[in-house]
Amino acid sequence: MSGYDLIGFIYKTFEVLLSPSTLYPNLNSLEQLGLIKARNCGRKRAYKLTSKGDSLCHSLSLEYMKITSKVESLRKES
């Protein structure tokens, strides 16, 4: 995905509109951490998760599921 595509995806998914001045420094940080890799595609840069980034996303997803499961069980108790 390009940065422009990511802005659209985030808006459609979370209803949060990021500005390019917010998104691109974060993409740069993620790339420096080895979580994403960028490549030039004509005038755009395309970003893709690395295996390290994919592993982190998987771990965070599992933690998110644990938290939401716990919250749901707490709701049922009250």
C-alpha positions in Angstrom: 0.0 0.0 0.0 1.1 3.5 -0.6 0.9 6.2 2.0 -2.2 7.6 0.3 -3.8 4.2 0.3 -3.0 3.8 4.0 -4.7 7.2 4.8 -7.8 6.0 3.0 -7.7 2.6 4.6 -7.4 4.0 8.1 -10.2 6.5 7.5 -12.5 3.8 6.1 -11.7 1.3 8.9 -11.4 3.6 12.0 -13.0 6.9 10.8 -9.7 8.7 11.7 -8.3 11.0 9.0 -4.5 11.2 9.3 -2.6 14.0 7.6 0.4 13.1 5.5 2.6 15.0 8.1 1.4 12.5 10.7 1.6 9.4 8.6 4.9 9.6 6.9 7.1 10.2 9.9 5.5 7.1 11.5 6.1 5.1 8.4 9.7 6.1 8.5 10.0 5.1 12.1 8.4 1.7 11.4 10.8 1.2 8.5 13.8 2.1 10.7 12.5 -0.5 13.3 12.4 -3.1 10.5 8.7 -3.6 10.8 7.9 -2.5 7.3 9.8 -2.2 4.0 9.3 0.5 1.4 10.0 0.3 -2.3 9.6 2.8 -5.0 6.8 2.2 -7.5 7.0 5.0 -10.0 6.2 8.2 -8.2 4.8 6.4 -5.1 6.4 4.4 -2.3 4.7 1.1 -1.5 4.9 -0.2 2.1 4.8 -3.9 3.1 5.1 -5.6 6.4 8.3 -7.5 7.0 8.3 -10.9 8.8 9.2 -9.0 12.0 6.3 -6.6 11.5 3.9 -9.5 10.7 5.0 -11.3 13.8 4.4 -8.2 15.9 0.9 -7.7 14.4 0.1 -11.3 15.2 1.2 -10.9 18.8 -0.7 -7.7 19.2 -3.8 -9.3 17.7 -3.7 -12.1 20.2 -3.3 -9.6 23.1 -6.2 -7.6 21.7 -8.4 -10.7 21.6 -7.4 -11.6 25.2 -8.4 -8.1 26.4 -11.7 -8.0 24.5 -12.5 -11.5 25.8 -11.9 -10.5 29.3 -13.9 -7.3 28.9 -16.8 -9.3 27.5 -16.7 -11.8 30.4 -16.7 -8.8 32.9 -19.7 -7.3 31.2 -21.6 -10.6 31.5 -20.8 -10.8 35.2 -22.4 -7.4 35.9 
